[in-house]
């Protein structure tokens, strides 16, 4: 029972203060922002996150770079790049007719070819003129393509390479066209194209070692003549001008 006679009511003491933890009131009557454990929000003014602007700039840069790369690729694709050069190798011509049998059976005669390109051996006989000029054995042989084209070869075997060199010098001096001047560079390999400049001259090599020389000239009558030495053997080949260089290269001796 209180002094006032009202049960359950505590006595009020003048001057007592109320709780001190009540939040302050804003001018509009709304509580102020509450600071959490993680600190204040790092948003930019107006509520926009600060990381948003760099991301937008980076995306714009990527878009512009992609457009530039696409334009370069589109413009560059319109230019035709030069196609790589192709080397066309024509098949080696072969005879349309069978070669005739060669009467001579010596080692030198047996080594002579029975065909040269499209030309097959048609006849072979002893060359008495060259034997009389010092050859141990010599042959005059005619080859045919079966269609009116012919190729003639005179072949001789000398006793020594020195004798063969002297024999070749006599043949070269008698050619219908002069050999190139000694001061001009000589070709070491026969040309393989029709219409190549003639005369041509150079070394004959076997296994990389020189065994003689060759000379090819235009005879002036639609044919070409090739003369050459291979160690102790000497040859003179006459063929259509368009075939003479190829025939010389294909003869094989």
Phi, psi and omega in degrees: 000124178281174180292336182274353179087006179259120183288147172080356182261122179290160181283131177277130181253121179299144178089352179291142182260157179275188180299147181258002185259009182289133180294150180291158181256131177285166180302330181270001180086011180255135180301146179290171181297142180261129180272121181276188181290332183274005180089183182290154177298134183269025179289154177283166178307142179085005178087002181275130180298146182291334182282349186291321183296313177299323179296317179297317180296315179299318179296320179296320179297317179297319179296315180297317179298320178296320178296318179296315180298319178296320179295319179296317180296321181294317180290319181292329181292341181282347181271127180281121176281142181298133179288144178298141181294139179255136177262118181261119179255114180280146178294148179288128179299146177234154183295145175269352180235157179281142179288150177282160177284141179269126183296319183289144182234014178293167179300320180293314181296321181291336179280345180290141183289149177269351177208152177223111185055235181274005184259131178249148180300127179253321179206155178213133179213159178298143178257093184296326181298313182288327175296321177293337180273002175121357180285145175292320174207150182206151183220146170249124185231141179246135178243149180227151175263003180081000182227028177098345179277137182229158178219134183239135179230132170249126184233137182223146174249121178260167183284322181228162177294327179295319177293323178295321178297316179295322179296317179296322180300321177294320178294318181296320180295335182266003181296151181290347177226147183286150175285163180299157176300149182296335182281347181276145178295136182265145176281137179266352178225143178291143177290155184242017183241145176295147177077015179294149182295133176236152006281163173229147178211156180177192181272148168261124182239147174229118183063029180084357180254135179291134178234006180163195178226164176227156173217133178234130183226161172271121182284348178084002180237023182092358178241165174236154182234133176238133174234141180201163178240139173229091183062249182263005180253145179229142184224150172225118184243132176239128183212166171308143187305322181293340184252351193297317181293316179294321180294319177300315182293328184272350186299321172094351178234000000 
